[in-house]
Amino acid sequence: MKAVIIISGGMDSTAALYKACRDYDAVEAISFDYGSKHNHKEIPFAKYHCDKLGIKHQVVNLEFMNKLFKSDLLKSGGNIPEGHYEQEKMKSTVVPFRNGIMLAIACGYAESIDADKVIIGSHVGDHAIYPDCRTEFNKAINEAMKLGTYKNVQLEAPFEKLRKEDIAKMGNELGIDFSQTWSCYKGGELHCGKCGTCVERKEAFKLAGLEDKTQYEN
Amino acid sequence: MKAVIIISGGMDSTAALYKACRDYDAVEAISFDYGSKHNHKEIPFAKYHCDKLGIKHQVVNLEFMNKLFKSDLLKSGGNIPEGHYEQEKMKSTVVPFRNGIMLAIACGYAESIDADKVIIGSHVGDHAIYPDCRTEFNKAINEAMKLGTYKNVQLEAPFEKLRKEDIAKMGNELGIDFSQTWSCYKGGELHCGKCGTCVERKEAFKLAGLEDKTQYEN
């Protein structure tokens, strides 16, 4: 079985990559530069892990999203809010239908290279504010992908029912050096430690009982 | 109600544009340059009609599809086959999951500008070889769009059950000058008259009992 995996360079998709390399005969990876404040920090980590695993890695430019779409995660948007990842105010960082777009492109690429599956690393913690990370969305887009391709490409969301701390544990068992991943939405020199995804990252290591080797600003 | 319409510059999406301008309070249009042999011929016609109707028109660059995807419709692909649009050999011109990708991007844009619907002009004639034009695909992607957005963006495919000649008739009644649209997949100076989409175009005008003002090569 051959799979295309969507990889951001964050903890979840990196863990999904290592898991896919263990479970599939062939894997290709795809990253998206959609003009977020942190794409330039995370994509090099995606490349680092793909290179390490000998996986072919494509970076697709979706810069138009920065121009046309409304989100504080984008360079064109406002400041990144600070607080817990699942809080209501974090909604300003949602990039409209971003997972839908990434999955659709990965699906077309999968059909082009005769792959059976598209893998995405979204997890339970994403469900609160990201509508296109939820199980019912995954089910519907999987149906669209199957029906819309000759290969009947299918979605695999292996972490759909896991929490981030479970992913951290699994990744640790798979030998991943998580210091070589990026979460911070602000995209500064170091992880800020205060934005939603930094708070979630810290919490995941703590709950998993793992050392957090991330260098935070404070 | 506000809608985002996907417009290629061909007959069907142009007719859908004029219909949408009649039926909706507000309409914005979006075209995609995905590196096909005929994008440079059709997109200016999309722009022409949007300008004429006073509709905001965006062109989204998806040039990566030409590089990564496999299809004879793309500049990177082989020659365009000649014959009837619904023939088996036309499958080489299918761009994997193209409608899925265009709909996903239009959906994200719709959510960004607070639009309720995304309109696409696919019709019965597309069903034979394009899996992502069929009713069951439309139903699944509509579900994914609704579930994946806060606005519950919905798909409208007004020509889903119409044949191209019905669209030609309707467009004629809406006052469309179809000589200002482009179909030919080869993207040459004039319509070739022999490729699948030229054959389908000729047939549509004939069956609709309308004069075909297209200049064909032969």
Interface residues (C-beta under 8 A of the other chain):
Chain A: Q58 V60 N61 F64 M65 L68 F69 K70 S71 K91 V94 V95 P96 F97 R98 N99 G100 I101 L103 A104 I105 C107 G108 Y109 A110 E111 S112 I113 P131 D132 R134 E136 F137 A140 I141 E143 A144 M145 L147 G148 T149 Y150 V153
Chain B: Q58 V60 N61 F64 M65 L68 F69 K70 S71 K91 V94 V95 P96 F97 R98 N99 G100 I101 L103 A104 I105 C107 G108 Y109 A110 E111 S112 I113 P131 D132 R134 E136 F137 A140 I141 E143 A144 M145 L147 G148 T149 Y150 V153
